[in-house]
Amino acid sequence: MAQHPTAARHPTAQHPTALIAYATAAGSTAGIAERIAATLAEDGAEVTCRAVTDDLDPAGFDVVVVGSAVHSMAWLPPALAFLPKAAASGAPVWCFSVGGLASPDSGRVSRYLAAGELRRIETGFPHGFTPREHRLFTGVVDVTRSPLWGRVFYRLTGGSSGDHRDWAAVAAWARRIATAMHGKASAAGSATA
């Protein structure tokens, strides 16, 4: 996704601006971040999509979306380190996690497990930080690299190796963000009119 450096620096821009920042381990999270960015861009936002680095500055964006791969029910350190900067930007911060839970939106047990995983992940977030929304997506799963207990648990919850990214769910969530962004932009526009 192309970076639009001028979008975040001009608050009078006609289009809302969004930063999609992510930490990835094997590429699943980057793919989801790029799909979120593409959906927001299709909806008229000026979007910057980048891996989290020390020099990434969230200031000046209308919305910040931060995502991370999940290992042992925790975000990767670069994404966790970026959250205080994102919160300090003053923009609403939306978060997404990419884990291996099979079909986190289907069935009562899967929803229960997903909610528990999200709560566990959020215990690692900075004290006092609450995202606008936090969503769990499934990524590419390779159970052959998991210990035996992990493979057994994954099979019992309906999982298998492969690319389990639900692109329709990712796009639907991105549209929720776009709707919120446009609502904020409309409110700001009417306040200055």
C-alpha positions in Angstrom: 0.0 0.0 0.0 1.4 3.3 -1.0 2.2 5.8 1.7 0.5 9.2 1.4 2.8 11.4 3.5 1.0 14.6 2.8 -2.4 13.3 3.9 -1.6 13.1 7.6 0.1 16.5 7.6 -2.7 18.6 6.2 -5.7 18.7 8.6 -7.7 20.6 6.0 -7.6 17.7 3.5 -11.0 16.8 2.2 -10.5 13.1 2.9 -10.0 11.5 6.3 -6.6 10.1 7.0 -5.7 6.7 8.4 -2.6 5.1 9.6 -2.5 1.3 9.5 0.5 0.1 11.6 1.3 -3.5 12.1 3.8 -6.0 13.5 4.0 -9.3 11.6 5.9 -12.5 12.2 5.3 -14.5 9.0 3.2 -12.1 6.8 -0.4 -12.9 7.8 -0.8 -9.7 9.7 0.7 -7.6 6.9 -1.8 -9.1 4.5 -4.7 -8.2 6.8 -3.3 -4.7 7.3 -3.0 -4.2 3.6 -6.6 -5.3 3.1 -7.9 -2.9 5.8 -5.9 -0.1 4.1 -7.3 -1.0 0.7 -10.8 -1.0 2.0 -10.4 2.4 3.7 -8.8 3.8 0.5 -11.7 2.5 -1.6 -14.0 4.4 0.8 -12.2 7.7 0.2 -9.6 7.8 3.0 -5.9 8.8 2.5 -4.1 5.8 3.9 -0.6 5.0 5.1 0.1 1.3 5.7 3.4 0.5 7.4 5.1 -2.0 9.6 5.7 -0.6 13.1 9.2 1.0 13.4 10.7 3.4 16.0 10.3 6.4 13.6 6.6 5.7 12.7 4.7 8.8 13.9 0.9 8.5 14.3 0.4 12.2 14.9 -1.9 14.0 12.5 -4.0 11.1 11.4 -7.8 11.0 11.8 -7.7 7.3 12.9 -5.0 4.9 13.8 -5.3 1.1 13.3 -2.7 -1.1 15.0 -2.4 -4.8 14.5 -0.1 -7.6 15.6 0.5 -11.2 15.2 -0.3 -13.1 18.4 2.2 -15.4 20.0 1.4 -17.1 23.3 -1.6 -14.9 23.6 0.5 -11.7 23.4 1.2 -9.1 20.8 4.7 -8.8 19.3 6.9 -6.3 21.2 7.1 -3.6 18.4 3.3 -3.3 18.3 3.0 -3.1 22.1 5.7 -0.4 22.1 3.8 1.6 19.5 0.5 1.7 21.4 1.4 4.6 23.8 2.4 6.7 20.8 -0.9 5.8 19.0 -2.9 6.7 22.1 -1.0 10.0 22.6 -1.9 10.9 19.0 -5.4 11.9 20.0 -7.0 9.9 17.2 -9.3 6.9 17.9 -7.2 3.7 18.0 -8.7 0.5 16.6 -6.8 -2.7 17.2 -6.7 -6.1 15.5 -4.9 -9.3 16.5 -4.0 -12.2 14.2 -4.0 -15.6 15.8 -4.5 -19.2 15.1 -7.9 -19.7 16.7 -10.1 -21.5 14.1 -13.2 -19.5 13.1 -13.3 -17.1 16.0 -16.8 -15.9 15.0 -18.5 -19.3 14.5 -20.1 -21.2 17.3 -20.5 -20.5 20.9 -17.3 -22.2 22.0 -15.2 -20.4 19.4 -16.7 -17.0 20.4 -16.0 -17.8 24.0 -12.4 -18.8 23.3 -11.9 -15.7 21.1 -13.3 -13.4 23.8 -10.9 -15.0 26.3 -7.9 -14.6 24.0 -8.8 -10.9 23.4 -9.0 -10.3 27.1 -5.6 -12.0 27.6 -4.0 -10.0 24.8 -5.4 -6.8 26.3 -3.7 -7.5 29.6 -0.4 -6.7 27.8 -1.7 -3.3 26.6 -0.4 -0.2 28.4 -2.2 0.6 31.6 -5.3 2.8 30.9 -5.3 2.2 27.2 -8.6 1.1 25.7 -9.0 0.7 21.9 -12.1 1.9 20.2 -12.5 -1.7 19.2 -10.3 -4.8 19.2 -10.9 -7.6 16.7 -9.4 -11.1 16.4 -8.8 -12.5 13.0 -7.3 -15.9 12.1 -4.2 -15.9 10.0 -2.2 -18.5 8.2 -1.8 -21.5 10.5 0.9 -24.2 10.3 0.1 -26.6 13.1 3.2 -28.8 12.2 5.3 -26.3 14.1 3.2 -26.6 17.3 3.8 -29.0 20.2 1.6 -32.1 20.3 -0.8 -30.6 22.9 -1.2 -27.5 20.6 -2.0 -29.7 17.5 -4.5 -31.8 19.5 -6.2 -28.6 20.9 -6.3 -27.0 17.5 -7.9 -30.1 15.9 -10.5 -30.3 18.7 -11.5 -26.7 18.0 -12.0 -27.4 14.3 -8.7 -26.2 13.1 -6.3 -27.3 10.3 -3.2 -26.0 8.7 -3.7 -23.4 5.9 -4.7 -19.8 5.2 -7.7 -19.1 7.3 -7.9 -15.4 6.8 -11.6 -14.4 6.4 -11.3 -11.6 3.9 -15.0 -10.7 4.0 -14.8 -10.3 7.8 -11.6 -8.1 7.5 -13.3 -5.9 4.8 -16.5 -5.6 6.9 -14.5 -4.5 10.0 -12.6 -2.0 7.8 -15.9 -0.6 6.6 -17.0 -0.1 10.3 -13.8 2.0 10.7 -14.6 3.9 7.6 -18.1 4.6 8.7 -16.8 5.9 12.1 -14.1 8.0 10.3 -16.6 9.6 8.0 -19.0 10.3 10.9 -16.1 12.1 12.7 -15.2 14.0 9.5 -18.9 15.1 9.0 -19.1 16.2 12.6 -15.9 18.2 12.3 -17.0 19.7 9.0 -20.4 20.8 10.4 -18.7 22.3 13.6 -16.5 24.5 11.4 -19.3 25.5 9.0 
